[in-house]
Amino acid sequence: MQVVTQMMMVFMETPSFCSMILKKTTDKAVLEVSQLFLKHRWTKASLNDTLKLMSSTLPEPNNMPQSLRMLCNYINASSAPCPEEPHYYCSHCFLVKVNKADVCEHCGEDKSGTFYVFSFENQVKFLFEHQNLADAMDKYKEVCGTIDPEEKCLCDIPDGTEYKRVKKEASGQYDIILMLATDGVSLSKSSDVKFYPVVTQICEVAPRLRSYFSMVNFVWVDEKPPDFNTVFETLSKELVNINEAGGVTWKHPKSGEIFKSRVFAPLLVGDAPVRADALKVMRFNAKYGCENCEQKAKKLPPREGEKRSVRRFVFQEVPAAERTSERMRLQSIHAESENAVHCKGVKAGRAAIEKMPLLNRSTCTIAEYLHSALLGVTLFFTCKWFSIPGPWYIGRSRDAVDEFLTSIKVLDFMRDSRRIKDIARFKASELRSWLLFYSLVVL
């Protein structure tokens, strides 16, 4: 026993042990407890009991909140002072209304929905003055400055042509460029209400820090998906007001110097339906469903194993015209004047996303990794290899592949691998593991 005690004393005196203990800050502990509360659907009473247990277990003194009330106060004190601003809209035509009880001027309906806006200005000011955003931006500039521009490496967003185009205008020392991202979340299994937050991240900090410097600027809660003209009409109005005033005014926490930072949001990340609705173009399964060019999809007869015909983009020698912001604007005007639904895939009427400062409608969206690369290309080719006859068919080896996959001992942060017969039910993370790790060995 004495030997064990001496070994523990030596171990505790080592820097590695001290750093391990100090690494778990109060902020991280609060975040992890909050994540467990949401993940496992705890009740408030169970969360309160867990906090009491942690308080009685941790050594004194500690800053861990000891009750649910103290936890809420701690989170409020650590968050940006940014109260929500409720806005109202007609549930029928989505026209914004001044008061919830007002009758819609456009369609005469009196039913209203509510969305919430969280100020860009307040959150950006809080990040600069209390979260050391300026230091993070300065450090990332130093890292980017060490890369030789002649190598033409595409390492991160600042290396892209679209970012460089916007940065020519947003050239201030602490001007920031934001990435907008949104997707629908079900609040509960028994409810049809959809929760659509618009989250923004700052491009001028290192990728590993972007989640730390993220902001929630818009929340839509309704049974219907959001009308993105209403979303971008609201967001663009605040960004335009900020930039017309010269930017967000803030005080450097170390030097005390006053700065002004302009804010731009020229990039939208979302799945295919979100991108189509935001750009006011037809969706991907329409006749002109490509958001990047004007190629017309052909309706082909069903292939073997398929029940219905689908539209596909067939290779053509002469490439279709690429979409441009000006061309899309003219097409939407033409469709509206002709009382048509669309003109070469661009819907009638103006898209409010065009009002966002420095945003180019034809280049503001990207094909995101999850749906395009994993649930799209990876799933398509895997199903083809194991299910559809042809020179590529390897379905005869499915049993051997399944035996290999089920024998893999995965890391803690990865899902257990399943059999190929369940490929249609694979989650995106499972397809990622199959693409990057398992398939290299199996094939």
N, C-alpha and C positions, 0 to 999 in steps of 0.2 A: 504493500500500500504506500509506503514511504517513497519507493522508487517511482511509482505512478504519479504521486503528488509532485515530486521533483521534476519529472518530465513535463507535467502540465505547466509548472511554473516557468520552465525554460521556454516552452512553446508560447505561452502568453506574452513573454518578453520579446519575442521575435517581431519584426516589423510586419510580416505577412499576416499574423494574427490580428495585430492592431488595425491594420488597414481593412481586414475583413469585417471587424466589428464596426469601424467608423463608416464603412461604405453604406450601411443601411441607415439612411437619414430618415427623419420624421416624414418628410415629403414622400419618399418612396414607400414607406410603410403605410401611410394613409392612402396612397394610390393603389397599392396592392390589396388592401382591405376593401376599398371601394370596388375594385374589379371583381373580387370574390363575391361581394354582395350582389352585383349585377349578374355575374355568370351563373351562380347557383340559386338565384332568385330567393335570397334570404328575406325573412321578414325584418321589420325594423327592430322587433324585440330580440331576435337572434343576433342581429348586428350589435345591439346595445350590450348583450351578454358577452359577445366575443371581445368587445373593447374592454369590458370589465376584467375578463380573464387575462387579456394581454397586459393590462395595467398591474394586476396582481403578480404577474409572472416576470415582467421586465425589472431589471435592477433600477434602483433609485439613484440619482434623479433622472427622469426622462420626460420628454415633451409630447409623448403619445397621448392623444385625447382619450379621456376615460369614460365617456358616455356619448350617446348619439347627438345630444345637444352640443357638446364640446367639439365633436367631429364636424358638425355643420358650421359652427363658428370658425373653426380652423380653416375649412375649405373656403368660406367666404372671405376670410382675411387674406388668404393666399391668392385669391382670384382677382382679376381686373375689376375695378369699380364700374361695371357696365350693366346697368339695369336694362331689362328687355323693353322694347317699344312695340306695343301691339298695334297692328294695322288690320283693317277689315276689307273684305272683298265680297262681291256678289258670288254666291255659290253656283249660279247658273252660267254667267258669262265671264266671271273672274275680274270684272272691272273694280278697281279700288274705290272704296267708299270712305267718307270722312268719319261717320258714326255707324256703329253696328246696327242700329235700329232703322237707318235710312232705307228708303226704297230705291232700288237701282235705277239710275237715269236712263240706262240703255235698254233693259229688258223688262223693267217693272217688277222684278222679283224682290221679295223682302228677306229671303233667307241669306244669312251671312256666314262667312268663314273668317278665321283669324290666322294671321301669320305674325311672326315675331322677328324684329330686327335688333341686332346688337352692334353698336357703333364701331366702325373702323377706327375712328379718331381716338376714342377712349382706350381701346385695346392696344393700338400701336404705341400710344404714349406710355401706357403701363409697361409694355415690353421693353421700351428704351430706358425708362427711368427706374424700373424695379427688377428687371430680369437680365440686365446687361446685354441687350441685343446689339448695341454698338460695338462692344468688344468682340462678340461672335462674328459680326460682319467684317471687322478689321482683320481678324485672324484668317477668315476664309479668303479674303482678298490676297493676303500674303501667300497662302497655299496656291491659289490660282495663278499668282504672279510667277511662281517657280516653274510652271509648265511652259515648255518651249512652244510658241505659237506655230512654228514651222512644222512641227510634228503632226499637227491637225488631228489630235486625239479627241475623241468624243467621250469624255469622262463623266460629264454631268450637264445639267441644264444650261449653265453659263457658256458652254461650248457650242450650243446650237445657234443656227442662223436667226431664228425667230427671237430668241433672247437678245442677241446682239443688235437686232433691228430696234427693239424696244429700248435697249440700254442707251442707244444714241440720244434718245429724247429724255430718258430718266437718268441723267448723267450726274445728279447731285451726289455728294459724298455718302449720304445715308438715305437716298431714295430707295424704295423697296418695290420689288416686283412679286406679286402673289400668284400662286396656283389655286384656282378654285376647284373643289371636288364635292360631289354630291351623289347620294344614292338613297334608295328607300329602305327603311327599317320597320319591321312589324313590332309594335309595342307589346303585343301579347298574342298568343295563339287563338284566343277567342274573340279578338277584335279585328274589325276591318280597317281601323284607322291606321294610316301610314304616316311615318315620321321621316321627313326629308330635311336633314341639316345641310347647310352649305358651309363647308370647312375650308379655310385658307391656310396655306403654308408659305413661308418666306424663302425665296430662291437664293438669297444672298448669304445664307448660312450653310454650314456643312450638312450633307444629307442626314447624318446621324442625329443632328440637332433639330431638324425641321419639325418633328412631332412635338418637341418641347416648345417651339415658338409658333405653334398653330393657334388659330382663332376660329371661333364659331360666329358667323356674321348674319345668318339667316336660318330660321326654323319654320318649316311648313308642317302643320298637323291637320290632316283631313282624310276622309275616306277616298277622295279623288287625288290622283297625282298632281303635282304642282303645275301651274301655268307659268312657263319660264319667261314669257313676256312680262308677267307681273313681277317675277323674281328679279330679272335684270333691270327692269325699269326702276325698281327700288334701290338696288345696289349701285347702279350707275349714277343715280342722282346724288348719293352721298359722296362717291369718289370724285365726281365733277366739282362738287362744292369744296371738297378738301383741296384739290389741286388749284382751283381758282383763287383760293385764299393763300396760296404759296406752299401749302403742305401742313402736316401736323407739327405743331410747336412743342418741343420737349427740352428738358434740361439734362445735360450729361451728368450721370451720378458721380463721376470722379472729378472731372475738370470744372463742373459748374457752368460750362459754356452752353448757350442757347442754340439749338439747331432747328431746322425745318425739313421735314421729310415728305416728299410727294409719294403717293401710293397708286400703283397701277396693277391691274389684274387681267393680263392678256391671254391667260391659258385656262382651259376648262378640262377637267378629268372626270369622266363618267362612262357608264356603259353605253351600248349602242342606242337604246331608246332615249336615254337622257341627252346624248349628243344630238340626235335628230330633232328632238323637241326644242332644244335650246337654239339650234341653228335655223329652225323652221324649215326643215327639209323632210322629204319622205323617208320612211324608215327603210332599213337595209333590205327587206324582202319585197320592196316595191319595184316598179319598172325602171325608175331612175333612183336607185337606192344608195348609190355611192356618194359619200359626202365630200370626196376629194376630186372627182372628175364627173363628166357627163356621159359616161358609157351607159348604154341601154342594156338591161338584162334581158336575156332570151328565156322564154318559157319552154322548157324541155319536157318530153314525156317521162313518166316515172321509170327509174332504173330498176333492175332486178333487186327485189327485197324492199322496194319503196312502194307506198300505196298511192301517192298522189304526185302530180307534176309540181315542179318547183322552178323558180327563176334562178338562173345562174349567169355569171359574167363569163362569157366565152372569149377566148383570146382572139384579138383582131390585129391585123398587120398595122393599120393606121390607128394610133392611139387617140382616144377621145380627148376633147378639150378639158384642160384642168379648170377647176372652179377658182374664181377670184372674187374678192369682196365686192368690187364694183359690178361684176357680171351677175352675181347673186342678187344684188340690190335691184338691178334692172329687170331681172327675171321675175322677182316678186312683184314689182310694179306692173309688169306685163300681165302676169296671171291675175292680178286684181282688176285691171282694166278690162280683161276678157271674161271676167266672172268665172275663171277656171280655178280648179283646186290647186294646181301647181303648173310651173313651167320648167320642164326638164328636171323635175325633182324638187325645185324650190317653191315653197308654198306661198300663196298670195298674202300680201300684207307685210308691213315692216317688222323685222326682228329687233326686239329691244336690246339684244346682246350687242348690236352695232354701236350703241351709245356708250359702251364701256371705253374709257380712255385708252388709246393706243392699241385697241383690240382689232385684229384682222379676222373677219368672219370666216374666211376660207382656210385659215391656218391656226385657229385658236384651239382646236380640239386634236387629241391624239388617240390612236388606237391603243387602249390600255391593255396591260399585260395579261390580266386575269382572264377576261373573256376572249380576247383575240388569240393569244398564244397558248393558253392552257385549255380552257373550255372550248376553244375553237380548233386550232390546227392540231394540237397534241391529241385531243380526243378523236378528231376525224381520222387521222392516220392510224391510230391504235385500233379503232373499230374496223377500219379497212383491212389491216394486216390480219386480224384474228377472226373476221366474220364474213368478208366478201371474197368469193373465189376469184383467182387471178394469179398472175406470175408472182405477186407480192405475198400471197397467202401463206401464213405460218400457223394456222389454227390447229394443225395436227400436233404441234408441240405445246398446246395449251396446258395440258396436265403437268408437264415438266416445268413450265413457267410458273404455274400456280404453286407448285411445291417449293420452288425457289423463293417466290415472293412471301409466302407464309412462314418461311424459315428465317427471314431477315429479322435481326434484333435492331430496332430503330432507336434513335436518340430520343431523349425526353421531349424535345420540342417538335417532334415529327409524329404524324399519325401512323398507326400500325398499318402495314401494307395488306391489301386485300387481293382476292383472286381476280383474274382478268374477266371472268364471267360477270363480275359486278362493275365493270368499267363504266357503264352508263350512269351509275350512282356515285362515282368517284367525286370527292370534293376537289376544289382547285389545288389545295395543298398536296393532295395525293397525286394529282396529275403532275405537279411540279417535281415531286420526288421521282416519279416514273420517268419524266423527261430528262432530268439532270443526273440521276444516279442509277436507278434500276435498269432502265432500257439499254444503257451502254453495256452492261454485263449480259443481259438476256439476249440481245440481238447479236 
